[in-house]
Amino acid sequence: MSKYETITVEKRDKVAILTINRPDKLNALSSKVHIEGVAALDDLRKDDSVRVLIITGAGEKSFIAGADISEFEGKTPVTQRATFHEKTLFNSIDTFPKPVIAMVNGFCLGGGNELALACDIRIASENARFSQPEINLGIIPGGGGTQRLTRLIGEGRSMEIVLTGDMIDAETALRFGLVNHVYPADELESKTLELAEKIAEKAPIALQLAKEAVKFASRSNLDEGLRREVDLFAICFSTEDKQEGVSAFLEKRRPVFKGK
């Protein structure tokens, strides 16, 4: 029996799949989803057998159709601000040290899009739809939708999405750079797993340091970024995996990385 009520966690060799499991609510992000998701990520963070994480939504209609709006009733500015300054699922994903792939299998709206934006790579099915519709409720995105989206696709496109609340389809999201790949719905899982498994074969420490370096690039100036890159590059030379990688290259064989 699962210890979670709103999510499931499955492990397939070196890849873990975290599924938001509220299909009757189109996988809307309730406060319980945030609490359970953060707890699951804390466990997966410490699990050395997991090298890559995939996040998706249950059912065929929706990845995550936004926040659970019913929970907005009665919220005050103080309580809402406190909630989003706490350890949200968005921030737990953003700071998760291992690569995270969003497998977007349907509606990816509001908080759902913000959750996908917190992931490192986004792969969508052809029927996926994306938006930040908060403006239609008289509010703005509060889980990173104005910040991560702008850094990813640029100010002009981000401004239009946030100010209109309009939905865009998967091909438009691909053209904008919001997603990395688009596949037919019946190929989405196999293609996502294929990429996850490919990444999971790389050196775990190098994966984490590479992720840190790339994320730092959008949050610093070039000089700071280059200094951080050199420091992280040098750290790789202290690992057994670096020696294994070099030896395997010289011996013309596949490396076997152990995360040491």
C-alpha positions as CSV (number, residue, x, y, z in Angstrom):
1,M,0.0,0.0,0.0
2,S,1.3,3.4,-1.0
3,K,2.2,5.8,1.9
4,Y,0.9,8.7,-0.3
5,E,-2.7,9.6,-1.1
6,T,-2.2,12.1,-4.0
7,I,0.9,10.8,-5.7
8,T,2.6,7.6,-6.7
9,V,6.3,6.8,-7.0
10,E,7.5,3.9,-9.2
11,K,11.1,2.9,-9.8
12,R,12.4,1.4,-13.1
13,D,16.0,0.5,-12.7
14,K,17.8,3.9,-12.4
15,V,14.7,6.0,-13.2
16,A,12.0,7.0,-10.8
17,I,8.5,8.1,-12.0
18,L,6.5,10.4,-9.7
19,T,2.9,10.7,-10.8
20,I,0.4,13.3,-9.6
21,N,-2.5,11.0,-8.9
22,R,-5.7,13.0,-8.9
23,P,-7.2,12.3,-12.3
24,D,-10.8,13.1,-11.1
25,K,-9.5,16.7,-10.4
26,L,-7.3,16.7,-13.6
27,N,-4.3,16.4,-11.2
28,A,-4.8,19.8,-9.7
29,L,-2.1,20.8,-7.2
30,S,-3.7,20.7,-3.7
31,S,-1.8,21.6,-0.6
32,K,-1.5,17.8,0.1
33,V,0.1,17.3,-3.3
34,H,2.7,19.8,-2.4
35,I,3.4,18.2,1.0
36,E,3.5,14.7,-0.3
37,G,5.5,15.7,-3.4
38,V,8.1,17.4,-1.3
39,A,8.4,14.4,1.0
40,A,8.8,12.0,-1.9
41,L,11.5,14.2,-3.4
42,D,13.4,14.3,-0.1
43,D,13.4,10.5,-0.1
44,L,14.4,10.3,-3.8
45,R,17.2,12.8,-3.2
46,K,18.8,10.4,-0.8
47,D,18.2,7.3,-2.9
48,D,21.5,6.6,-4.8
49,S,19.8,4.0,-7.0
50,V,17.8,6.7,-8.6
51,R,19.7,8.8,-11.1
52,V,16.9,10.5,-13.1
53,L,13.3,11.5,-12.1
54,I,10.3,11.7,-14.4
55,I,7.2,13.7,-13.3
56,T,3.8,13.2,-14.9
57,G,0.1,13.2,-14.3
58,A,-2.4,10.3,-14.0
59,G,-4.9,9.6,-16.8
60,E,-4.9,10.7,-20.4
61,K,-6.4,14.2,-20.1
62,S,-4.1,16.1,-17.9
63,F,-0.6,16.6,-16.7
64,I,-1.6,19.1,-14.1
65,A,-4.5,21.5,-14.7
66,G,-3.2,24.1,-12.3
67,A,-3.7,24.8,-8.6
68,D,-6.7,23.5,-6.7
69,I,-8.7,26.7,-6.9
70,S,-11.1,25.6,-4.2
71,E,-8.3,26.1,-1.7
72,F,-8.0,29.8,-2.7
73,E,-11.3,30.6,-0.9
74,G,-10.7,32.4,2.4
75,K,-6.9,32.8,1.8
76,T,-5.4,36.1,2.9
77,P,-2.4,37.9,1.5
78,V,-0.4,36.9,4.5
79,T,-1.3,33.2,4.5
80,Q,-0.8,32.9,0.7
81,R,2.5,34.6,0.8
82,A,3.7,32.4,3.6
83,T,2.6,29.3,1.7
84,F,4.7,30.2,-1.3
85,H,7.7,31.2,0.7
86,E,7.7,27.7,2.3
87,K,9.1,24.6,0.7
88,T,6.8,24.2,-2.3
89,L,6.9,21.4,-4.8
90,F,8.1,23.9,-7.4
91,N,11.1,24.8,-5.4
92,S,11.8,21.3,-4.3
93,I,11.9,20.3,-8.0
94,D,14.1,23.3,-8.9
95,T,16.7,22.4,-6.3
96,F,16.5,18.6,-6.8
97,P,20.1,17.6,-7.6
98,K,19.3,14.9,-10.1
99,P,17.9,15.5,-13.6
100,V,14.1,15.9,-13.7
101,I,12.0,15.4,-16.8
102,A,8.4,16.5,-17.1
103,M,6.3,14.1,-19.2
104,V,3.4,16.3,-20.2
105,N,0.5,14.1,-21.2
106,G,-2.3,16.7,-21.5
107,F,-3.4,20.0,-19.9
108,C,-0.4,21.8,-18.4
109,L,-2.0,24.9,-17.0
110,G,-1.2,27.5,-14.3
111,G,0.6,25.7,-11.5
112,G,1.0,22.7,-13.8
113,N,3.0,24.8,-16.3
114,E,5.0,26.2,-13.4
115,L,5.8,22.7,-12.1
116,A,6.9,21.7,-15.7
117,L,9.1,24.9,-15.8
118,A,10.8,23.9,-12.6
119,C,11.9,20.6,-14.3
120,D,15.1,20.4,-16.4
121,I,13.6,19.0,-19.6
122,R,10.0,18.9,-20.8
123,I,8.6,16.3,-23.2
124,A,5.0,16.6,-24.4
125,S,2.4,14.6,-26.2
126,E,0.8,16.1,-29.3
127,N,-2.4,16.7,-27.3
128,A,-0.7,18.7,-24.6
129,R,-1.9,22.3,-24.0
130,F,-0.1,25.0,-22.0
131,S,-1.1,28.2,-20.3
132,Q,-0.8,30.6,-17.4
133,P,-4.5,31.5,-17.0
134,E,-4.2,33.2,-13.6
135,I,-5.0,36.6,-15.1
136,N,-8.5,35.4,-15.7
137,L,-8.9,35.0,-12.0
138,G,-7.7,38.5,-11.3
139,I,-4.3,37.3,-10.0
140,I,-0.9,36.5,-11.5
141,P,1.3,33.4,-11.4
142,G,2.9,32.7,-8.1
143,G,4.9,29.6,-8.5
144,G,7.5,30.8,-11.0
145,G,5.3,31.4,-14.0
146,T,6.5,35.0,-14.6
147,Q,10.2,34.2,-13.8
148,R,11.1,30.7,-15.1
149,L,8.9,31.1,-18.2
150,T,10.6,34.5,-19.1
151,R,14.0,33.0,-18.7
152,L,13.1,30.0,-20.9
153,I,11.3,31.6,-23.8
154,G,12.0,35.3,-23.6
155,E,10.1,38.4,-22.4
156,G,7.8,39.0,-25.4
157,R,6.4,35.5,-25.7
158,S,6.2,35.2,-21.9
159,M,4.4,38.5,-21.6
160,E,1.7,37.4,-24.2
161,I,1.1,34.1,-22.4
162,V,0.9,35.7,-19.0
163,L,-1.2,38.7,-20.0
164,T,-3.8,36.9,-22.2
165,G,-4.1,33.7,-20.2
166,D,-4.5,32.0,-23.6
167,M,-3.7,28.3,-24.2
168,I,-1.0,27.2,-26.7
169,D,-0.7,23.8,-28.3
170,A,2.2,21.5,-28.1
171,E,3.7,22.5,-31.5
172,T,3.6,26.1,-30.5
173,A,5.2,25.3,-27.2
174,L,8.0,23.4,-29.1
175,R,8.5,26.4,-31.4
176,F,8.7,28.8,-28.5
177,G,11.3,26.5,-26.7
178,L,8.9,25.7,-23.8
179,V,9.3,22.0,-24.5
180,N,12.2,20.0,-25.9
181,H,10.2,17.3,-27.8
182,V,6.7,16.5,-28.9
183,Y,5.5,12.9,-29.6
184,P,2.3,11.1,-30.4
185,A,0.4,10.3,-27.2
186,D,1.0,6.5,-27.6
187,E,4.8,7.1,-27.9
188,L,5.2,9.7,-25.1
189,E,6.1,7.3,-22.2
190,S,8.5,5.1,-24.3
191,K,10.3,8.2,-25.7
192,T,10.5,9.9,-22.3
193,L,11.9,6.7,-20.7
194,E,14.4,6.3,-23.6
195,L,15.8,9.8,-22.9
196,A,15.7,9.2,-19.1
197,E,17.6,5.9,-19.4
198,K,20.2,7.4,-21.7
199,I,20.9,10.2,-19.1
200,A,20.8,7.7,-16.2
201,E,23.8,5.8,-17.8
202,K,26.0,8.9,-17.4
203,A,28.2,9.5,-14.3
204,P,25.9,10.6,-11.5
205,I,28.2,13.2,-9.9
206,A,28.9,14.7,-13.3
207,L,25.2,14.9,-14.0
208,Q,24.5,16.8,-10.8
209,L,27.4,19.2,-11.4
210,A,26.4,19.7,-15.0
211,K,22.8,20.5,-13.9
212,E,24.1,23.0,-11.3
213,A,26.3,24.7,-13.9
214,V,23.5,25.1,-16.5
215,K,21.0,26.4,-13.9
216,F,23.6,28.9,-12.6
217,A,23.9,30.3,-16.2
218,S,20.5,31.9,-16.1
219,R,20.9,33.2,-12.6
220,S,24.3,35.0,-12.9
221,N,26.5,37.0,-15.2
222,L,28.9,35.4,-17.6
223,D,32.0,36.0,-15.5
224,E,30.4,34.4,-12.4
225,G,29.1,31.5,-14.5
226,L,32.5,30.8,-16.1
227,R,34.1,30.7,-12.6
228,R,31.5,28.4,-11.3
229,E,31.9,26.1,-14.4
230,V,35.6,25.8,-13.9
231,D,35.2,25.0,-10.2
232,L,32.7,22.3,-10.9
233,F,34.8,20.9,-13.8
234,A,37.7,20.6,-11.4
235,I,35.6,18.8,-8.8
236,C,34.9,16.1,-11.4
237,F,38.6,15.3,-11.4
238,S,38.4,14.1,-7.8
239,T,35.9,11.3,-8.7
240,E,36.4,7.7,-9.5
241,D,33.9,8.1,-12.3
242,K,36.2,10.5,-14.1
243,Q,39.0,7.9,-14.0
244,E,36.6,5.2,-15.2
245,G,35.4,7.5,-18.1
246,V,38.9,8.3,-19.3
247,S,40.0,4.7,-19.0
248,A,37.0,3.4,-20.9
249,F,37.6,6.0,-23.6
250,L,41.2,4.9,-24.0
251,E,40.3,1.2,-23.9
252,K,37.5,1.7,-26.4
253,R,34.8,0.2,-24.1
254,R,31.6,1.4,-22.4
255,P,32.2,3.0,-19.0
256,V,30.5,1.7,-15.9
257,F,29.8,4.7,-13.6
258,K,29.2,4.1,-9.9
259,G,28.6,7.6,-8.6
260,K,31.9,7.8,-6.7
